[in-house]
Amino acid sequence: MGQQSLTWYVYLLSCADQSLYCGITTDLARRLAQHNGELPGGARYTRGRRPCRLLAFAQKPCKSLALSLEYKIKHCPKAQKAALLIHESRTEHSEKSSCST
């Protein structure tokens, strides 16, 4: 399976201490289970802040677009992070042409 056939997800978690965590993955359910300790893996940041719950996510057709959105979210104010991601998930763009093959 090539990278271009995968759907990438940019997601935002709310941790038990009310902090936010943003990341990307190709398998949202698996990644959430990892962050909550149900499966091996997960970010060091979320290990001490469980449980984590999914606030919002957006789909992207390639990893480079997912990484760009993740960077944008990580650099905006906390109050705007979820709104930005929700807006991205509702916005339909022709992004396939931006992905390298």
C-alpha distances in whole Angstrom, upper triangle without the diagonal:
4,7,8,7,8,12,14,17,20,23,26,28,32,33,36,38,37,35,32,28,25,22,18,15,12,14,18,19,18,19,23,23,23,25,28,28,26,23,23,22,23,25,29,30,30,31,34,34,33,32,30,29,27,29,27,23,21,18,17,14,13,14,17,19,18,20,23,23,24,26,28,28,29,32,34,36,36,37,35,32,31,33,30,27,28,29,26,24,27,27,25,24,22,20,17,19,20,16,15,13
4,5,6,7,11,13,16,19,22,26,28,31,33,36,38,37,34,31,28,24,21,17,15,12,15,18,21,20,20,23,24,24,26,29,29,28,25,25,23,24,25,28,30,29,31,34,34,33,33,30,30,27,29,26,22,20,17,15,12,11,12,14,16,16,17,20,21,22,24,26,26,27,30,32,35,34,36,33,30,30,31,29,26,27,28,24,23,26,25,23,22,20,17,14,16,16,13,12,9
4,5,5,9,9,13,16,19,22,25,28,30,33,35,34,31,28,24,21,18,14,12,10,13,16,19,18,18,21,23,22,23,26,27,26,24,23,21,21,22,26,27,27,28,32,31,31,31,28,27,24,26,23,19,17,14,12,9,7,8,10,12,12,14,16,17,18,20,22,23,24,26,28,31,31,32,30,27,27,28,25,22,24,25,21,20,23,22,21,19,18,15,12,14,14,10,10,8
4,6,8,10,13,16,19,23,26,29,31,35,36,35,32,29,26,22,19,15,14,11,15,17,20,20,20,23,25,24,26,29,29,29,26,26,24,24,25,28,29,29,31,34,33,33,32,29,28,25,26,23,19,17,13,10,7,6,8,10,11,12,14,16,17,18,20,22,23,24,26,28,31,31,32,30,27,26,27,24,22,23,23,20,19,21,20,18,16,14,12,9,11,11,8,8,6
4,7,10,13,16,19,23,25,29,31,34,36,35,33,29,26,23,20,16,14,11,13,16,19,19,19,22,23,23,25,28,28,27,25,26,24,24,25,29,30,29,31,34,33,32,32,29,27,24,26,23,19,16,13,11,8,8,11,13,14,14,16,18,19,20,22,24,24,26,28,29,32,32,33,30,27,27,28,25,22,23,24,20,19,21,20,18,17,15,13,11,13,14,11,12,10
4,6,10,13,16,19,22,25,27,31,32,31,29,25,22,19,16,12,10,7,10,12,15,15,15,18,20,20,21,24,25,24,22,22,21,20,22,25,26,25,27,30,29,28,28,25,24,21,22,19,16,14,10,9,7,7,9,12,12,11,14,16,16,17,20,21,21,23,26,27,30,29,30,28,24,24,25,23,19,21,22,18,17,19,19,17,17,16,14,12,15,15,12,13,12
4,7,10,13,16,19,23,25,28,30,28,26,23,20,17,14,10,9,6,9,10,13,14,14,16,19,19,20,22,24,23,21,22,20,20,21,25,25,24,26,29,27,26,26,22,21,18,19,16,12,10,6,6,5,7,8,11,11,9,13,15,14,15,18,19,19,21,23,24,27,26,27,24,21,20,21,19,16,17,18,15,13,16,16,14,14,14,12,11,15,14,12,14,14
4,7,10,13,16,20,22,25,27,25,23,19,17,13,10,7,6,5,8,9,12,13,12,14,17,17,17,20,22,22,20,20,18,17,18,21,21,20,23,26,24,24,23,20,19,16,17,14,10,8,6,5,6,6,6,9,9,6,9,12,11,11,14,16,15,17,20,21,23,23,24,21,18,17,19,17,14,15,16,13,12,15,15,15,15,15,12,12,15,14,12,14,15
4,6,10,12,16,18,22,24,22,20,16,14,10,8,5,5,6,8,7,11,12,10,12,15,15,15,18,20,20,19,20,17,15,16,20,19,18,21,23,22,21,20,17,15,12,13,10,6,6,5,6,9,9,9,11,10,7,10,12,10,10,13,14,13,15,18,18,21,19,21,18,15,14,16,14,11,12,14,11,10,13,14,15,15,16,14,15,18,16,15,17,18
4,7,10,14,16,20,21,19,17,13,11,7,6,4,7,9,10,9,12,14,11,12,16,15,14,17,20,20,20,20,18,15,15,18,17,16,19,22,20,19,19,15,14,11,11,8,5,5,6,8,11,11,10,11,9,6,8,10,7,6,10,11,9,11,14,15,17,16,17,15,12,11,13,11,8,11,12,10,9,13,14,15,15,17,15,16,19,17,16,18,20
4,7,10,13,16,18,16,14,10,8,6,6,6,8,11,11,8,11,12,10,9,13,14,12,14,17,18,18,19,16,13,13,16,15,14,17,19,17,16,15,12,10,7,8,6,4,7,9,11,14,14,13,15,13,10,11,13,10,8,12,12,10,11,15,15,16,14,15,14,10,9,12,11,8,10,13,11,10,14,15,17,18,20,18,20,23,20,20,22,24
4,7,10,13,14,12,10,7,6,5,7,9,11,14,14,11,13,14,12,10,14,14,12,14,17,18,19,20,17,14,13,16,13,12,15,17,14,14,14,10,9,6,6,5,6,9,12,14,18,18,16,18,16,12,13,14,11,9,12,12,9,10,13,13,13,11,12,12,8,7,11,10,8,10,13,12,12,15,17,19,21,23,21,23,26,23,23,25,27
4,6,10,11,10,8,6,5,6,9,11,13,16,15,11,12,14,11,9,12,12,9,11,14,16,17,18,16,12,12,14,11,9,13,14,11,10,10,6,5,5,5,7,9,13,15,18,21,21,19,21,19,16,16,18,15,12,15,16,12,12,16,15,15,12,13,14,10,9,13,14,11,13,16,16,15,18,20,23,24,27,25,26,29,27,26,29,30
4,7,8,6,6,5,7,9,12,15,17,19,18,15,15,17,14,11,14,14,11,11,15,17,18,20,18,14,13,15,12,10,13,13,9,9,9,6,5,6,6,9,12,16,19,21,24,25,23,24,23,19,19,21,18,15,18,18,14,14,17,16,15,11,12,14,11,10,14,15,13,14,18,18,18,20,23,25,27,30,28,30,32,30,29,32,34
4,5,5,5,6,7,11,13,16,18,21,19,16,16,17,14,11,13,13,10,10,13,15,17,18,16,13,12,12,10,7,10,9,5,6,6,4,7,9,10,13,15,19,21,24,27,27,25,26,25,21,21,23,20,17,19,20,16,15,18,18,17,13,15,17,14,13,17,18,17,18,21,22,21,24,26,29,30,33,31,32,35,33,32,34,36
4,5,7,9,11,15,17,20,21,24,22,19,19,19,17,14,15,15,12,11,13,16,18,19,18,15,14,14,12,9,10,9,5,5,6,6,8,12,12,16,18,22,25,27,31,30,28,30,29,25,25,27,24,21,23,23,20,19,21,21,19,16,17,19,17,16,20,22,20,21,24,25,24,27,29,32,34,36,34,36,39,36,35,38,39
4,6,9,11,15,18,21,23,26,25,22,21,22,19,17,18,18,14,14,16,19,21,22,20,17,15,15,11,10,12,9,6,8,9,9,11,14,14,18,20,24,26,29,32,32,29,30,29,26,25,26,24,21,22,23,19,18,20,20,17,14,16,18,17,17,20,21,21,22,25,26,26,28,30,33,35,37,35,37,40,37,36,39,40
4,7,10,13,16,20,22,25,24,21,21,22,19,16,19,19,15,15,18,20,22,23,21,18,16,16,13,11,14,12,9,10,10,9,10,12,12,15,18,21,24,26,30,30,28,29,27,24,24,24,22,19,20,20,17,16,18,17,14,11,12,15,13,13,16,18,18,19,22,23,23,25,27,30,32,35,33,35,37,35,34,37,39
4,7,10,14,17,20,23,22,19,20,21,18,16,18,17,14,15,17,20,22,22,20,16,14,14,10,10,13,11,8,11,11,10,11,12,12,14,16,19,23,24,28,27,25,26,24,21,20,21,19,16,17,17,14,12,15,14,12,9,11,13,12,12,16,17,16,18,21,21,21,24,26,29,30,33,30,33,35,32,32,34,36
4,7,10,14,16,20,19,16,18,19,15,13,16,16,12,14,17,19,20,21,18,14,12,13,10,9,13,13,10,12,12,9,10,10,9,11,13,16,19,20,24,24,21,22,21,17,17,18,15,13,14,14,11,10,12,12,11,8,10,11,9,9,13,14,13,15,17,18,18,21,22,25,26,29,27,29,31,28,28,30,32
4,7,10,13,17,16,14,15,16,12,11,14,13,10,12,15,18,18,18,15,11,9,11,8,8,11,12,10,11,12,9,10,10,10,11,12,14,17,18,21,21,18,19,18,15,14,16,14,10,12,13,10,9,12,13,13,10,13,13,10,11,14,14,12,15,18,17,17,21,22,24,25,27,25,27,29,26,25,27,29
4,7,10,14,14,12,15,15,12,11,15,14,11,14,17,19,19,19,16,12,10,13,11,11,14,16,14,15,15,11,12,10,10,10,9,11,14,15,18,17,15,15,14,11,11,12,10,7,9,10,8,7,11,12,13,11,14,13,9,10,13,12,10,13,15,14,14,18,19,21,21,24,21,23,25,22,21,24,26
4,7,11,12,10,13,13,9,10,14,12,11,14,16,18,17,17,13,10,9,12,11,11,14,17,15,16,16,13,13,11,12,11,10,11,12,13,15,14,12,13,13,9,9,11,10,6,9,11,10,9,13,14,16,15,17,16,12,13,16,14,12,15,17,15,15,18,19,21,21,22,19,21,23,20,19,21,23
4,7,9,8,12,12,9,11,14,13,12,16,18,18,17,17,14,12,11,15,15,14,17,20,18,18,18,15,15,12,14,12,9,10,10,10,12,11,8,10,10,7,7,10,9,7,10,13,11,12,15,17,19,18,20,18,14,15,17,15,12,15,17,14,14,18,18,19,19,20,17,18,20,18,16,18,19
4,6,6,10,9,7,10,12,11,12,15,16,17,15,15,13,11,12,16,16,15,18,21,20,19,19,16,15,13,15,13,10,11,10,10,12,11,9,12,12,9,10,13,13,11,14,16,15,16,19,20,22,21,23,21,18,17,20,18,15,17,19,16,15,19,19,20,20,21,18,18,21,19,16,18,19
4,6,9,9,9,11,13,13,14,17,18,18,16,16,14,14,15,19,20,19,20,24,23,22,21,18,18,15,17,15,12,11,9,10,10,10,9,13,13,10,12,15,15,14,17,19,18,19,22,23,26,24,26,24,20,19,22,20,16,18,20,17,15,19,19,19,19,20,17,16,19,18,16,17,17
4,6,6,6,9,10,11,12,15,16,15,13,14,13,12,15,19,19,17,19,22,21,19,19,16,15,13,16,14,12,12,11,12,13,13,13,16,16,13,15,18,17,16,19,21,19,20,24,25,26,25,26,25,21,20,22,21,17,18,21,18,16,20,21,21,22,22,20,19,23,22,19,21,21
4,6,5,6,9,10,11,12,14,14,13,15,13,12,14,17,17,15,17,20,19,17,16,13,12,9,12,11,9,10,10,13,14,15,14,17,16,13,15,18,16,15,18,20,17,18,22,22,24,22,23,22,18,16,19,19,15,16,19,17,14,18,20,20,21,22,20,21,24,23,21,23,23
4,6,5,6,9,10,11,12,11,11,13,13,12,15,18,18,15,17,20,18,16,14,12,11,10,13,13,12,14,14,16,18,18,18,21,20,17,19,22,20,18,22,23,21,21,25,25,26,24,25,24,21,19,21,21,18,18,21,20,17,20,22,23,25,26,24,24,27,26,24,26,26
4,6,5,6,9,10,11,9,8,10,10,10,13,16,17,15,15,19,18,16,15,13,13,12,16,16,14,16,16,17,19,19,17,21,21,17,19,22,21,19,22,24,22,22,26,26,28,25,27,26,22,21,24,24,20,21,24,22,20,23,25,25,27,27,25,25,28,27,24,26,26
4,5,5,6,9,10,10,8,10,8,7,9,13,14,11,13,16,15,14,13,11,11,10,14,14,12,14,15,16,18,17,16,19,19,15,16,19,18,15,19,21,18,18,22,23,24,22,24,23,19,18,21,21,18,19,22,20,18,22,24,25,25,27,24,24,27,26,23,25,25
4,5,5,6,9,9,9,11,10,8,10,13,13,10,12,15,13,11,10,8,8,8,11,12,12,15,15,18,20,20,18,21,21,17,18,21,19,16,20,21,18,18,22,23,23,20,22,22,18,17,20,20,17,18,21,20,18,22,24,25,26,28,26,26,29,28,26,28,28
4,6,5,6,5,6,9,9,8,11,14,14,11,12,15,14,11,10,9,10,11,14,16,15,18,19,21,23,23,21,24,24,20,21,24,22,20,23,25,22,22,26,26,27,24,25,25,22,20,24,24,21,22,25,24,22,25,27,28,30,31,29,29,32,31,28,30,30
4,5,5,6,5,6,5,5,8,11,12,9,9,13,13,11,11,10,12,12,16,17,16,19,19,21,23,22,20,23,23,19,20,23,22,19,22,24,21,21,24,25,26,23,26,26,22,21,25,24,21,23,26,24,23,26,28,29,30,31,29,29,32,30,28,29,29
4,6,8,8,9,7,4,6,9,9,6,7,10,9,8,8,7,9,10,14,15,15,18,19,21,23,22,20,23,23,19,19,22,20,17,20,22,19,18,22,23,23,20,22,23,19,18,22,22,19,21,24,23,22,25,27,29,30,31,29,29,32,30,28,30,31
4,6,8,9,9,8,10,11,11,8,7,10,9,6,6,6,9,11,14,16,17,20,21,24,26,26,24,26,26,22,22,25,23,20,23,25,22,21,24,25,25,22,23,24,21,20,23,24,21,22,26,25,24,27,29,31,32,34,31,32,35,33,31,33,34
4,5,7,8,7,10,11,12,9,7,10,11,8,9,10,12,14,18,20,20,23,24,26,28,27,25,28,28,24,24,27,26,23,25,27,24,23,27,28,28,25,27,28,24,23,27,27,25,26,29,28,27,30,32,34,35,36,34,34,37,35,33,34,35
4,7,9,10,13,14,16,13,11,14,14,11,11,11,13,15,19,20,20,23,24,26,27,27,25,28,28,25,25,28,27,24,27,29,26,25,29,30,30,27,29,29,26,25,28,29,25,26,30,29,27,30,32,33,35,36,34,34,37,35,33,34,34
4,6,8,12,14,16,13,12,15,16,13,13,14,15,16,20,21,20,23,23,24,26,25,23,26,27,23,24,27,26,23,26,28,26,25,29,30,31,28,30,30,27,25,29,29,26,27,30,29,27,30,32,33,34,35,32,32,35,33,31,32,32
4,7,10,12,14,13,11,15,16,14,15,15,17,18,22,23,22,24,24,25,26,25,23,26,27,23,23,27,26,23,25,28,26,25,28,30,31,28,31,31,27,27,30,30,27,28,31,30,28,32,33,34,35,35,33,32,35,33,31,31,31
4,7,9,11,10,10,13,14,14,15,14,16,17,20,21,20,22,22,23,24,23,20,22,24,20,20,23,23,20,22,25,23,21,25,27,28,25,28,28,24,24,28,27,24,26,29,27,26,30,31,32,32,33,30,30,33,30,28,29,29
4,7,8,7,7,11,12,11,12,11,13,14,17,18,17,19,20,21,23,21,19,21,22,18,18,21,20,17,19,21,19,18,21,23,24,22,24,24,21,21,24,24,21,23,26,24,23,27,29,30,30,31,28,29,31,29,27,28,29
4,5,6,7,10,10,11,13,11,14,14,17,18,17,19,20,21,23,22,19,20,21,18,16,19,19,15,17,19,17,15,19,21,21,19,22,22,19,19,23,22,20,23,25,24,23,27,28,30,30,31,28,29,31,29,27,28,29
4,6,5,8,9,11,13,13,16,17,19,21,20,23,24,25,27,25,22,23,24,21,19,22,21,18,19,21,19,17,20,22,22,20,23,24,21,22,25,25,23,25,28,27,27,30,31,33,33,35,32,32,35,32,30,31,32
4,6,7,7,10,12,11,14,15,17,18,19,21,23,24,27,25,22,23,23,20,18,21,20,16,17,19,17,14,17,19,19,16,20,21,18,19,22,22,20,23,26,25,25,28,30,32,32,34,31,32,34,31,30,31,33
4,6,5,6,8,7,11,12,14,16,17,20,22,23,26,25,22,24,24,20,19,22,20,17,18,20,17,15,19,20,20,17,20,21,17,18,21,22,20,22,25,24,24,27,29,31,31,33,31,32,34,32,30,32,33
4,6,6,9,9,13,15,18,20,20,23,25,26,29,28,25,27,27,23,22,25,24,20,22,24,21,19,22,24,23,20,23,24,21,21,25,25,23,25,28,28,27,30,32,34,35,37,34,35,37,35,33,34,35
4,6,9,10,14,17,18,21,22,25,27,29,32,31,28,29,29,26,25,27,26,22,23,25,22,20,23,24,23,20,22,24,22,22,26,26,24,26,30,29,29,32,34,36,37,39,36,37,40,37,36,37,38
4,6,7,11,13,15,18,20,23,25,27,30,29,27,28,28,24,23,26,24,20,22,23,20,18,21,21,20,17,19,21,19,19,22,23,22,23,26,26,26,29,31,33,34,37,34,36,38,36,34,36,38
3,5,9,12,14,17,19,22,24,27,30,29,27,29,28,24,24,27,24,21,23,25,21,20,23,23,22,19,21,22,20,19,23,24,22,23,26,26,25,28,31,33,34,36,34,35,38,36,34,36,38
4,7,10,13,16,18,21,23,26,29,29,27,29,28,24,25,27,24,21,24,25,21,21,24,24,23,19,21,22,19,18,22,23,21,22,25,25,24,27,29,32,33,36,33,35,38,36,34,36,37
4,7,9,12,14,18,20,22,25,25,23,25,24,21,21,23,21,18,20,21,18,17,21,21,20,16,18,19,16,15,18,20,17,18,22,22,20,23,26,28,30,32,30,31,34,32,31,33,34
4,6,9,12,15,18,21,24,24,23,25,24,20,21,23,20,18,20,21,17,18,21,20,20,16,17,18,15,13,16,18,15,15,19,19,18,20,23,25,27,30,28,30,33,31,30,32,33
4,6,8,12,14,17,20,21,20,22,20,17,18,20,17,15,18,18,15,16,19,18,18,15,16,16,13,10,14,15,12,12,16,16,14,17,20,22,24,26,24,26,29,27,26,29,30
4,7,11,14,17,21,22,21,22,20,17,18,19,16,14,17,17,13,15,17,16,16,13,13,12,10,7,10,12,9,9,13,14,12,15,17,20,22,25,24,26,29,27,26,29,31
4,7,11,14,17,18,18,19,17,14,16,17,13,12,16,15,12,14,17,15,16,13,13,12,9,6,9,10,6,6,10,10,9,11,14,16,18,21,20,22,25,23,23,26,28
4,7,10,13,15,14,16,14,11,13,14,11,10,14,14,11,14,17,16,17,15,16,14,11,9,10,10,6,7,10,9,7,10,12,14,16,18,17,18,22,20,19,23,24
4,7,10,12,12,14,11,9,12,12,9,10,14,13,12,14,17,16,18,17,18,15,12,10,11,10,6,7,9,6,4,8,9,11,12,14,13,15,18,16,16,20,21
4,7,9,10,12,10,8,11,12,10,11,15,15,14,17,19,19,21,21,21,18,16,14,15,13,10,11,12,8,7,10,10,10,11,12,11,12,15,14,14,17,18
4,6,7,9,6,6,9,10,9,11,14,14,14,17,19,19,22,22,23,20,17,16,17,14,11,13,13,9,9,12,11,10,10,10,8,9,12,11,10,13,14
4,7,9,7,8,11,12,12,14,16,17,18,20,22,23,26,25,26,23,21,20,21,18,15,17,16,13,12,14,13,11,10,10,7,6,10,9,7,10,11
4,6,6,6,9,10,11,13,15,16,17,19,21,22,25,25,27,24,21,21,22,19,16,18,18,15,14,17,16,15,13,12,9,8,10,9,6,8,9
4,6,5,6,9,10,10,12,14,15,16,18,20,23,23,25,23,20,20,21,18,16,19,19,15,16,19,18,17,16,15,11,11,13,11,8,10,11
4,5,5,6,9,10,11,12,14,15,17,19,22,23,25,22,19,20,21,18,16,19,19,15,16,19,18,17,15,14,11,11,12,9,7,9,11
4,5,5,6,9,10,11,12,14,16,17,20,21,22,19,17,18,18,15,13,16,15,11,13,15,14,13,11,12,8,10,11,8,7,10,13
4,5,5,6,9,10,11,12,14,16,19,19,21,18,15,15,16,13,11,14,14,11,12,15,14,14,13,14,11,12,14,11,10,13,15
4,5,5,6,9,10,10,12,15,18,18,20,18,15,16,18,15,13,16,17,13,15,18,17,18,16,17,13,15,16,13,12,14,16
4,5,5,6,9,10,11,13,16,17,19,16,14,16,16,13,12,15,15,12,14,17,15,16,15,16,12,14,15,12,12,14,17
4,5,5,6,9,10,11,14,15,16,13,11,12,13,9,8,12,12,9,11,14,13,14,13,15,12,15,16,13,14,16,19
4,5,5,6,9,10,13,13,15,13,10,12,13,11,9,13,14,11,13,16,16,17,17,19,16,18,19,16,16,18,21
4,5,5,6,9,12,13,16,14,11,14,15,12,12,15,16,13,16,19,18,20,18,20,17,19,20,17,17,19,22
4,6,5,7,10,12,14,11,9,12,12,9,10,13,13,11,14,17,16,18,17,19,16,19,20,17,18,20,23
4,5,5,8,9,11,8,6,8,10,7,7,11,12,11,13,16,15,18,18,20,18,21,22,19,20,22,25
4,6,8,8,12,10,8,11,13,11,11,14,15,14,16,19,19,22,21,24,21,23,25,21,22,24,27
4,7,9,12,10,9,12,14,11,13,16,16,15,18,21,20,23,22,24,22,25,25,22,23,25,28
4,6,8,7,6,10,11,9,11,14,14,14,17,19,18,21,21,24,22,25,26,23,24,27,30
4,5,5,7,10,11,10,12,15,15,16,19,20,21,24,24,27,25,28,30,27,28,30,33
4,5,5,8,10,10,12,14,15,16,18,20,21,24,25,28,26,29,31,28,28,31,34
4,6,7,8,10,12,13,14,16,17,19,20,23,25,28,27,30,31,29,30,33,35
4,6,5,6,9,10,10,12,14,16,16,20,21,24,23,26,28,25,26,29,32
4,6,5,6,9,10,11,13,15,16,19,20,23,21,24,26,23,24,27,30
4,5,5,6,8,10,11,12,14,17,19,22,21,24,26,24,25,28,30
4,5,5,6,9,10,11,12,16,18,21,20,24,26,24,25,28,30
4,6,5,6,9,10,11,14,15,18,17,21,22,20,21,25,27
4,5,5,6,9,10,13,14,17,16,19,21,19,20,23,25
4,5,5,6,9,12,14,18,17,20,22,21,22,25,27
4,5,5,6,10,12,15,15,19,21,19,21,24,27
4,5,5,8,9,13,12,15,17,16,17,20,23
4,6,8,10,13,13,15,18,17,18,21,23
4,6,10,13,14,16,19,18,19,23,25
4,6,10,11,14,16,16,17,21,23
4,7,9,11,13,14,15,19,21
4,5,9,10,10,12,16,18
4,6,7,8,10,14,15
4,5,5,7,11,13
4,5,5,9,10
4,5,8,9
4,7,10
4,6
4
